[in-house]
Amino acid sequence: MPVRKTKFKISEHYQVVNRGFDRKKIFCDDEDYWKFKNLVSRYSKRVGVVVYALVVNHFHFLLEQTEVGGLEYFFKVVQREYSRYFNRKYRCKGTLFQGRFWAEEIEDEDHYYNVMAYILRNPGKHKMVNLGRDGWSGAKLQEPEG
């Protein structure tokens, strides 16, 4: 794979997005969402998850890198483990996601809060509010530092 241009810095916040290959579904039922959320919980020790949204064919995160290589490791293992689960469950082969992931550094406090609001509104934008009864987005509200 090509080398990523973005160099992730400790204590910086990033918006991260990925979607299904060819914009296909990556979540088909409640069990899929729970599996992904459990993987996020299990592997989030190297990043600080601020907010997230899981939608049928993509996901959004706002998070802080808390140790060197944490963000890349987090998405590598979560996407790998979830892809294995999904391919086994639905008897698929090949890639599930459209590449590693897209990431953008959060530049300032306004950007931070705009991204947070966008992510939390995303399931409603895609008419996913009632899926999973409590929705498939969440927050551990953190104030940005600096």
Buried (B, 14 or more C-beta within 10 A) or exposed (E): EEEEEEEBEEEBBBBBBBBBBEEEBBBEEEEBBEBBBBBBEEBBEBBBBBBBBBBBBBBBBBBBBBEEEBBBBBBBBBBEBBBEBBBEEEEEEEEBBBEBBEBEBBEEEEBBEEBBEBBBEBBEEBEBBEBBEEBBBBBEEBEBEE
